[in-house]
Amino acid sequence: MSEPTKLGWTLERFLAQMGAPPARTLTALHERWPDVVGPGLAGPTRPVEIVDGVLVIACEDASWASQIGWMDGQIKQRFAAIFEGVDIRRISVRVDH
């Protein structure tokens, strides 16, 4: 019989296999969201996931999705400055109604 595995280690391993950053990065992203997108976009948008270098952002409507598209480069730069070592190659936006 094998020894029990800590849940945190198992979760981190699962996330890594999916191409996602550590859980602590995702938690910190939610906390630092206003710093990443700015206070004006923080309310009507939210980070959903990061998988294989793609940051998925949910928006309240299409106008906010357009705003995210216009700020793509700035968002990537701010993210990189806050979360060193986590590479965001692309941003994907979805509208949640």
C-alpha positions in Angstrom: 0.0 0.0 0.0 1.4 3.4 -0.9 1.6 6.4 1.3 -1.1 9.1 0.9 -0.2 12.1 -1.3 -0.9 15.6 -0.2 -3.8 17.2 -2.1 -1.8 20.3 -2.9 1.0 18.4 -4.6 -1.5 16.4 -6.6 -3.3 19.6 -7.7 -0.1 21.3 -8.7 0.9 18.2 -10.7 -2.5 18.1 -12.4 -2.3 21.8 -13.3 1.2 21.4 -14.7 0.1 18.4 -16.9 -2.7 20.6 -18.3 -0.3 23.4 -19.1 -1.6 25.7 -16.3 0.5 27.7 -13.9 0.6 26.8 -10.2 -2.7 27.3 -8.2 -1.1 30.1 -6.2 -0.6 32.0 -9.5 -4.3 31.7 -10.3 -5.3 32.8 -6.8 -2.9 35.7 -6.9 -4.3 36.7 -10.4 -7.8 37.0 -9.0 -6.4 39.2 -6.1 -4.3 41.3 -8.4 -6.8 41.6 -11.3 -7.2 45.4 -11.0 -3.4 45.7 -11.2 -3.4 43.6 -14.4 -6.3 45.2 -16.3 -6.8 48.5 -14.5 -9.6 49.5 -12.1 -12.0 50.3 -15.0 -11.9 46.8 -16.5 -11.6 44.9 -13.2 -15.3 45.1 -12.5 -16.8 43.9 -15.8 -14.1 41.3 -16.5 -12.6 38.4 -14.7 -9.8 35.9 -15.3 -11.1 32.4 -16.0 -8.0 30.3 -16.6 -4.5 30.1 -18.0 -3.7 27.1 -20.1 -0.8 26.6 -22.4 0.1 30.3 -22.4 -3.5 31.5 -23.1 -5.1 33.7 -20.6 -8.9 33.4 -20.9 -10.9 36.5 -19.7 -14.7 36.6 -19.3 -16.5 39.9 -19.9 -20.0 41.1 -19.2 -20.6 42.1 -22.8 -19.0 42.6 -26.2 -18.0 46.2 -25.6 -15.7 45.1 -22.7 -14.3 42.3 -24.9 -13.3 44.9 -27.5 -11.6 46.9 -24.8 -9.6 43.9 -23.7 -8.6 43.4 -27.4 -7.4 47.0 -27.6 -5.4 46.6 -24.4 -3.9 43.1 -25.3 -0.3 44.3 -25.2 -0.6 46.3 -22.1 -2.4 43.5 -20.2 0.4 41.1 -21.2 3.1 43.5 -20.1 1.4 44.2 -16.7 0.9 40.5 -16.2 4.5 39.7 -17.0 5.7 42.4 -14.5 3.6 41.0 -11.7 3.9 37.2 -12.5 7.5 36.7 -13.5 8.1 33.3 -15.0 4.5 32.8 -16.2 4.3 33.3 -20.0 1.2 34.6 -21.5 1.4 34.3 -25.3 -2.2 35.1 -26.1 -5.4 36.4 -24.6 -8.7 34.9 -25.4 -11.9 36.7 -24.5 -15.4 35.3 -24.0 -18.7 37.1 -23.3 -20.7 35.7 -20.4 -24.3 36.7 -20.3 
